[in-house]
């Protein structure tokens, strides 16, 4: 029987933690307080009381080669310095590729 591991948050670190657990034969359960992955990279027009949101215009100041997951390169056609919407697209691609969403309990 696999050991269960609790992961708090479905942002970039949470997604990596889920994948690392799966790679080690563990059973991850991620608890995400919102209804979507992405953590601080997810723009929200009206964030929940006491929660922060990035600006609508945010572009990452790190190149895609430096910020990608080591086991999943960012597509060549993505810009080198990405708008937050492209980062979210990349996170969703990663989650789909490794079937991570089924391990996340939203809200």
Buried (B, 14 or more C-beta within 10 A) or exposed (E): EEEEBEBEBBBBEBBBBBBEBBEEEBEBEBBBEBEBBBBBBBBBEEEEEEEEBBEEEBEBEEEBEEBBBEEBEBEEEBEEEBBBBBBBBBBBBBBEEBEBBEBBEEE
